Amino acid sequence: MKVTLWGTRGSLASPGPETARYGGNTSCVEVRGSDGTVLVLDAGTGIRRLGLSLPGSLQRVNILLTHLHMDHIQGLGFFPALRNPQAEVHIWGPASTTLNLRSRLTRYLSPPLFPVHLRDLACKLFLHEVPGDDFDIGEFHISSALICHPDPTVGYRIEAPDATLAYLPDHEPALGAQKFPLSADWTSGYKLAVGSDLLIHDAQFTEDEYRTRMGWGHSSLKHAFEFAALAGVKSFIPFHHDPSHTDDALDDLIKDSVHLVQPGFVVMPGIEGSTFEPG
């Protein structure tokens, strides 16, 4: 399993003209299997660069959406595979209580928000609703479950022969907790993350910021670290950064959290363009 971060909702506020080290694209992660299978986790603005990196001979692409907030789908219409008549594109994502996945995506991929209707895309398009039964794509076995974030939102557990990845980019496991973390069975997302080789998890707020933003659906860095410890993961990537935090501030926040929590797992910064091979 090879994991590449194409968009981490990174810093946009670094001083000076240089490009922010953490990157400015919104959520998008590529997971590539040893058999050549490609998974795309979320379709933020990072999906455009990911799409340009894919070989033209690739016949099938699989996009797993955690939810349909704009920062997770705003790059979808610019994904090159959607314009390829030879490409088979499968999209997994949650329905709502009133609309199926096709109807929800049509709201974005139609005028006035986008000039091309979903129904008119050139690719062979297949839509699948989650959560549901586990499913297999190539060498990957995939589980999904609803997690704590406004509107229907899922997290994913992706198991390959060599490693397991848990992807929960927008998640507030501490919501409603009098004492955090809760027991394993009562903590949102635990079953998706438990024992994974790599956890990619929401870490948007400082502790002070979180106190005034409870219920927004995001974690403080401290809560994210504690969730990773509860799940017994081997390595952890803080993700979904607040774009108002500068690169230097993100470095300090991660360093301070490591010092405070003393994690028993490896912590790797969520920097756009980084590649990891868990396991």
Secondary structure by P-SEA (a helix, b strand, c coil): cbbbbcccccccccccccccccccccbbbbbbcccbbbbbcccccaaaaaaaaccccccbbbbbbcccccccccccccccccccccbbbbbbbbbcccccaaaaaaaccccccccccccccccbbbbbbccccccccccbbbbbbbcccccbbbbbbbbcccbbbbbbccccccccccccccccccccccccccccccccccccccaaaaaaccccccccaaaaaaaaaaacccbbbbccccccccaaaaaaaaaaaaaaacccbbbbccccccccccc
